[in-house]
């Protein structure tokens, strides 16, 4: 397969990695607190490090994190997200998945 096609299809040296994330927010948090938490999560862990988050929820969130634009997330990104969620007092439980192919899954 030619390099141009590999790039277009995001395979081999152009494979882009991402990871899943799931977290449960404390049920006693009101709507304003929930919005503030999500805003902080997106600003401090996602956008601040050039990442993108696709997903959603209310008190239970599930989504996938990738790089904005081209590129792959790294173990450092996983550790950052895992640490932030683990240290936040409003997170009842969380799970950060392994790195996987963002275009074709694992």
Backbone as ProteinMPNN parsed JSONL, in Angstrom:
{"seq_chain_A": "XXXXXXXXXXXXXXXXXXXXXXXXXXXXXXXXXXXXXXXXXXXXXXXXXXXXXXXXXXXXXXXXXXXXXXXXXXXXXXXXXXXXXXXXXXXXXXXXXXXXXXXXXX", "coords_chain_A": {"N_chain_A": [[0.845, -1.168, 0.0], [0.567, 2.184, -0.841], [2.232, 5.074, 0.55], [0.691, 7.447, 0.712], [-1.935, 6.475, 0.706], [-1.87, 4.895, 3.019], [-1.636, 6.92, 4.902], [-4.048, 8.29, 4.53], [-5.849, 6.317, 5.309], [-5.152, 5.939, 7.918], [-3.322, 3.952, 8.892], [-0.642, 1.619, 9.757], [2.335, 3.367, 10.021], [0.882, 5.664, 10.37], [-1.088, 5.232, 12.17], [-3.422, 6.134, 14.642], [-3.707, 6.533, 18.078], [-5.927, 6.164, 20.882], [-7.958, 6.33, 23.889], [-10.43, 4.813, 25.999], [-12.676, 6.171, 28.437], [-14.342, 6.08, 31.511], [-16.499, 7.281, 33.98], [-18.026, 7.823, 37.165], [-19.986, 10.182, 38.708], [-20.439, 11.676, 41.903], [-23.611, 11.129, 43.342], [-24.954, 13.029, 44.826], [-24.405, 15.505, 43.831], [-25.484, 18.567, 42.577], [-27.083, 20.061, 39.639], [-25.664, 22.401, 38.86], [-23.202, 21.974, 40.122], [-22.458, 19.63, 38.824], [-22.172, 20.557, 36.177], [-20.034, 22.343, 36.606], [-18.042, 20.542, 37.361], [-17.711, 18.991, 34.983], [-16.919, 21.004, 33.207], [-14.46, 21.678, 34.404], [-13.075, 19.228, 34.148], [-12.905, 19.004, 31.33], [-11.486, 21.389, 30.703], [-9.093, 21.263, 32.285], [-7.925, 18.708, 31.927], [-8.429, 17.712, 29.346], [-8.633, 19.742, 27.117], [-6.455, 21.37, 27.856], [-4.249, 19.843, 27.295], [-4.234, 19.387, 24.611], [-6.056, 17.484, 23.797], [-8.995, 15.65, 22.719], [-12.4, 14.987, 23.556], [-14.924, 12.664, 23.17], [-18.135, 11.867, 23.93], [-20.47, 11.332, 26.61], [-22.964, 11.919, 29.18], [-24.655, 11.894, 32.365], [-24.732, 11.612, 35.431], [-23.205, 9.427, 35.171], [-20.603, 8.992, 33.088], [-19.284, 8.287, 29.846], [-16.814, 7.837, 27.393], [-14.472, 8.628, 24.715], [-11.061, 9.376, 24.311], [-8.934, 11.279, 22.32], [-6.237, 12.719, 20.362], [-6.467, 16.157, 19.469], [-6.831, 16.993, 16.132], [-4.269, 15.554, 14.078], [-2.422, 12.71, 15.303], [-1.339, 10.753, 18.16], [-2.549, 9.664, 21.336], [-0.809, 9.134, 24.445], [0.781, 6.982, 26.915], [1.324, 8.707, 28.983], [-0.725, 10.586, 28.744], [-2.909, 8.972, 29.413], [-2.234, 8.392, 32.085], [-2.349, 10.949, 33.176], [-5.122, 11.636, 32.894], [-6.256, 9.535, 34.381], [-5.113, 10.021, 36.915], [-6.154, 12.59, 37.499], [-8.932, 12.142, 37.584], [-8.975, 10.216, 39.634], [-8.094, 11.685, 41.83], [-10.027, 13.582, 42.214], [-12.572, 14.778, 44.338], [-15.31, 14.494, 43.752], [-15.656, 12.297, 42.163], [-16.955, 9.168, 42.079], [-16.294, 6.643, 41.107], [-14.006, 5.406, 38.618], [-12.683, 4.544, 35.361], [-10.049, 3.977, 33.185], [-9.336, 3.101, 29.996], [-7.104, 0.917, 28.039], [-4.568, 2.01, 25.647], [-5.703, 2.199, 22.323], [-6.415, 1.549, 18.854], [-7.63, 4.383, 17.389], [-9.168, 4.647, 15.122], [-9.937, 2.13, 14.165], [-10.475, 0.484, 16.318], [-9.651, -2.033, 18.809]], "CA_chain_A": [[0.0, 0.0, 0.0], [1.357, 3.405, -0.947], [2.28, 5.917, 1.742], [-0.432, 8.379, 0.695], [-3.13, 5.727, 1.081], [-1.722, 4.535, 4.434], [-1.934, 8.126, 5.671], [-5.482, 8.546, 4.407], [-6.577, 5.279, 6.043], [-4.658, 5.93, 9.304], [-2.76, 2.631, 9.196], [0.809, 1.474, 9.951], [3.015, 4.473, 10.703], [-0.075, 6.758, 10.557], [-2.117, 4.798, 13.111], [-3.64, 7.071, 15.735], [-4.167, 5.833, 19.27], [-6.749, 6.87, 21.856], [-8.359, 5.44, 24.975], [-11.761, 5.026, 26.549], [-12.738, 6.623, 29.819], [-15.668, 5.956, 32.117], [-16.474, 7.727, 35.366], [-19.302, 8.043, 37.829], [-19.907, 11.362, 39.558], [-21.235, 11.548, 43.13], [-25.032, 11.343, 43.048], [-25.484, 14.176, 45.567], [-23.984, 16.736, 43.162], [-26.597, 19.185, 41.84], [-26.811, 20.35, 38.227], [-24.608, 23.415, 38.76], [-21.968, 21.298, 40.501], [-22.164, 18.696, 37.743], [-21.652, 21.361, 35.07], [-18.718, 22.855, 36.994], [-17.119, 19.411, 37.311], [-17.442, 18.657, 33.578], [-16.122, 22.115, 32.678], [-13.098, 21.539, 34.938], [-12.491, 18.047, 33.518], [-12.56, 19.34, 29.94], [-10.476, 22.451, 30.656], [-7.828, 20.924, 32.942], [-7.296, 17.464, 31.468], [-8.604, 17.457, 27.917], [-8.216, 20.854, 26.263], [-5.147, 21.888, 28.277], [-3.197, 18.97, 26.78], [-4.444, 19.173, 23.182], [-6.848, 16.274, 23.589], [-10.406, 15.795, 22.423], [-13.237, 14.006, 24.247], [-16.228, 12.394, 22.58], [-18.924, 11.033, 24.824], [-21.423, 12.094, 27.379], [-23.62, 11.29, 30.303], [-25.204, 12.788, 33.365], [-23.886, 11.289, 36.58], [-22.312, 8.377, 34.689], [-20.071, 9.431, 31.808], [-18.484, 7.335, 29.093], [-16.363, 8.465, 26.168], [-13.192, 8.241, 24.125], [-10.146, 10.514, 24.258], [-7.938, 11.259, 21.25], [-5.584, 14.007, 20.15], [-7.147, 17.048, 18.53], [-6.036, 16.95, 14.911], [-3.548, 14.29, 13.886], [-1.51, 12.303, 16.365], [-1.77, 9.705, 19.078], [-2.396, 9.849, 22.769], [0.29, 8.335, 24.988], [0.589, 6.496, 28.287], [1.33, 9.883, 29.856], [-2.082, 11.138, 28.697], [-3.748, 8.064, 30.208], [-1.882, 8.591, 33.482], [-2.853, 12.269, 33.534], [-6.578, 11.552, 33.049], [-6.506, 8.626, 35.496], [-4.747, 10.718, 38.142], [-7.074, 13.689, 37.752], [-10.211, 11.574, 38.02], [-8.771, 9.545, 40.911], [-7.868, 12.659, 42.898], [-11.153, 14.509, 42.357], [-13.48, 14.294, 45.383], [-16.666, 14.23, 43.261], [-15.672, 11.092, 41.342], [-17.229, 7.994, 42.901], [-15.487, 5.575, 40.52], [-13.584, 5.717, 37.255], [-11.905, 3.528, 34.657], [-9.384, 4.474, 31.987], [-8.977, 1.932, 29.201], [-5.774, 0.905, 27.43], [-4.448, 2.647, 24.336], [-6.199, 1.385, 21.228], [-6.524, 2.219, 17.561], [-8.76, 5.301, 17.442], [-9.959, 4.539, 13.905], [-10.426, 0.779, 13.879], [-10.646, -0.277, 17.546], [-8.555, -2.935, 19.164]], "C_chain_A": [[0.9, 1.244, 0.0], [1.203, 4.283, 0.294], [1.074, 6.852, 1.821], [-1.725, 7.697, 1.148], [-3.061, 5.291, 2.557], [-2.062, 5.733, 5.325], [-3.427, 8.413, 5.673], [-6.303, 7.565, 5.239], [-6.148, 5.153, 7.504], [-4.162, 4.538, 9.713], [-1.234, 2.698, 9.252], [1.404, 2.673, 10.668], [2.094, 5.674, 10.954], [-1.225, 6.374, 11.493], [-2.203, 5.807, 14.245], [-4.285, 6.332, 16.905], [-4.987, 6.756, 20.166], [-7.102, 5.903, 22.971], [-9.749, 5.817, 25.476], [-11.651, 5.487, 27.998], [-14.19, 6.507, 30.281], [-15.549, 6.437, 33.556], [-17.883, 7.999, 35.863], [-19.114, 9.189, 38.814], [-20.83, 11.171, 40.76], [-22.684, 11.949, 42.872], [-25.618, 12.547, 43.776], [-25.093, 15.522, 44.945], [-25.161, 17.298, 42.36], [-26.164, 19.543, 40.416], [-25.692, 21.37, 38.044], [-23.246, 22.799, 39.101], [-21.506, 20.327, 39.435], [-21.565, 19.438, 36.55], [-20.259, 21.902, 35.373], [-17.67, 21.745, 36.93], [-16.732, 19.093, 35.873], [-16.61, 19.753, 32.927], [-14.67, 22.002, 33.138], [-12.389, 20.356, 34.294], [-12.03, 18.372, 32.099], [-11.437, 20.374, 29.875], [-9.114, 21.986, 31.172], [-7.151, 19.676, 32.394], [-7.36, 17.274, 29.963], [-8.011, 18.598, 27.09], [-6.82, 21.377, 26.601], [-3.99, 21.07, 27.709], [-3.405, 18.609, 25.311], [-5.234, 17.924, 22.849], [-8.277, 16.634, 23.211], [-11.179, 14.69, 23.12], [-14.556, 13.885, 23.516], [-16.98, 11.461, 23.494], [-19.915, 11.886, 25.568], [-21.993, 11.299, 28.523], [-24.252, 12.329, 31.183], [-24.394, 12.606, 34.639], [-22.945, 10.138, 36.254], [-21.89, 8.741, 33.271], [-19.238, 8.332, 31.177], [-18.078, 8.013, 27.796], [-15.004, 7.957, 25.73], [-12.344, 9.493, 23.983], [-9.109, 10.273, 23.169], [-7.216, 12.599, 21.242], [-6.483, 14.855, 19.259], [-6.26, 17.12, 17.295], [-5.362, 15.599, 14.794], [-2.652, 13.996, 15.074], [-2.139, 11.276, 17.276], [-1.641, 10.144, 20.525], [-1.311, 8.888, 23.251], [-0.094, 7.798, 26.373], [0.568, 7.662, 29.272], [-0.045, 10.542, 29.888], [-3.03, 10.288, 29.539], [-3.507, 8.287, 31.7], [-2.423, 9.917, 33.997], [-4.353, 12.216, 33.817], [-6.927, 10.68, 34.257], [-6.217, 9.311, 36.83], [-5.721, 11.829, 38.499], [-8.407, 13.162, 38.261], [-10.084, 10.918, 39.396], [-8.633, 10.5, 42.073], [-9.073, 13.562, 43.138], [-12.172, 13.965, 43.359], [-14.894, 13.961, 44.897], [-16.766, 12.985, 42.386], [-15.831, 9.875, 42.248], [-16.415, 6.797, 42.413], [-15.105, 5.974, 39.107], [-12.766, 4.558, 36.688], [-11.343, 4.153, 33.388], [-8.88, 3.25, 31.228], [-7.568, 2.016, 28.635], [-5.762, 1.681, 26.115], [-4.94, 1.672, 23.28], [-6.307, 2.225, 19.966], [-7.792, 3.072, 17.556], [-9.669, 5.186, 16.215], [-10.61, 3.176, 13.74], [-10.631, -0.054, 15.122], [-9.483, -1.224, 17.793], [-8.659, -4.266, 18.439]], "O_chain_A": [[1.868, 1.326, 0.755], [0.187, 4.238, 0.987], [0.499, 7.025, 2.896], [-2.513, 8.283, 1.89], [-4.072, 5.314, 3.259], [-2.695, 5.58, 6.369], [-4.0, 8.742, 6.712], [-7.33, 7.935, 5.807], [-6.714, 4.352, 8.249], [-4.546, 4.02, 10.762], [-0.622, 3.689, 8.855], [1.023, 2.97, 11.8], [2.475, 6.602, 11.668], [-2.214, 7.099, 11.598], [-1.183, 6.277, 14.749], [-5.269, 5.609, 16.743], [-4.768, 7.967, 20.201], [-6.603, 4.778, 22.999], [-10.178, 6.967, 25.389], [-10.663, 5.223, 28.682], [-15.127, 6.799, 29.538], [-14.621, 6.058, 34.27], [-18.788, 8.349, 35.105], [-18.205, 9.171, 39.644], [-21.893, 10.563, 40.633], [-22.951, 12.983, 42.26], [-26.676, 13.042, 43.386], [-25.429, 16.571, 45.494], [-25.764, 16.586, 41.558], [-25.007, 19.344, 40.044], [-24.856, 21.211, 37.155], [-22.252, 23.081, 38.432], [-20.31, 20.209, 39.169], [-20.566, 18.998, 35.979], [-19.397, 21.92, 34.495], [-16.541, 21.978, 36.496], [-15.548, 18.94, 35.572], [-15.685, 19.456, 32.17], [-13.752, 22.209, 32.346], [-11.218, 20.466, 33.929], [-10.904, 18.055, 31.714], [-10.525, 20.236, 29.059], [-8.088, 22.283, 30.559], [-5.923, 19.594, 32.396], [-6.431, 16.727, 29.37], [-6.985, 18.417, 26.434], [-6.084, 21.787, 25.704], [-2.863, 21.561, 27.649], [-2.826, 17.64, 24.82], [-5.106, 17.369, 21.758], [-8.708, 17.777, 23.365], [-10.675, 13.576, 23.265], [-15.231, 14.885, 23.269], [-16.501, 10.369, 23.799], [-20.169, 13.032, 25.197], [-21.579, 10.174, 28.803], [-24.374, 13.496, 30.809], [-23.464, 13.371, 34.897], [-21.986, 9.899, 36.988], [-22.719, 8.792, 32.362], [-18.578, 7.553, 31.865], [-18.891, 8.688, 27.164], [-14.461, 7.002, 26.284], [-12.841, 10.546, 23.583], [-8.489, 9.211, 23.103], [-7.541, 13.499, 22.016], [-7.18, 14.327, 18.393], [-5.048, 17.293, 17.418], [-5.839, 14.61, 15.352], [-2.183, 14.903, 15.761], [-3.327, 10.971, 17.17], [-0.737, 10.898, 20.885], [-0.944, 7.947, 22.547], [-1.15, 8.124, 26.916], [-0.13, 7.606, 30.284], [-0.485, 11.008, 30.94], [-3.853, 10.817, 30.286], [-4.453, 8.363, 32.484], [-2.901, 9.998, 35.129], [-4.807, 12.694, 34.857], [-7.788, 11.04, 35.06], [-7.0, 9.189, 37.771], [-6.076, 11.996, 39.666], [-8.95, 13.666, 39.244], [-10.98, 11.048, 40.23], [-9.015, 10.167, 43.195], [-9.136, 14.24, 44.163], [-12.592, 12.813, 43.245], [-15.608, 13.215, 45.567], [-17.854, 12.652, 41.915], [-14.967, 9.582, 43.074], [-15.902, 6.024, 43.222], [-15.788, 6.777, 38.471], [-12.237, 3.72, 37.419], [-12.069, 4.778, 32.615], [-8.095, 2.461, 31.755], [-6.913, 3.053, 28.735], [-6.812, 1.972, 25.543], [-4.64, 0.479, 23.326], [-6.291, 3.455, 20.015], [-8.897, 2.55, 17.702], [-10.83, 5.591, 16.275], [-11.725, 3.082, 13.226], [-10.945, -1.238, 14.993], [-8.478, -1.212, 17.083], [-7.812, -5.14, 18.626]]}, "name": "protein", "num_of_chains": 1, "seq": "XXXXXXXXXXXXXXXXXXXXXXXXXXXXXXXXXXXXXXXXXXXXXXXXXXXXXXXXXXXXXXXXXXXXXXXXXXXXXXXXXXXXXXXXXXXXXXXXXXXXXXXXXX"}
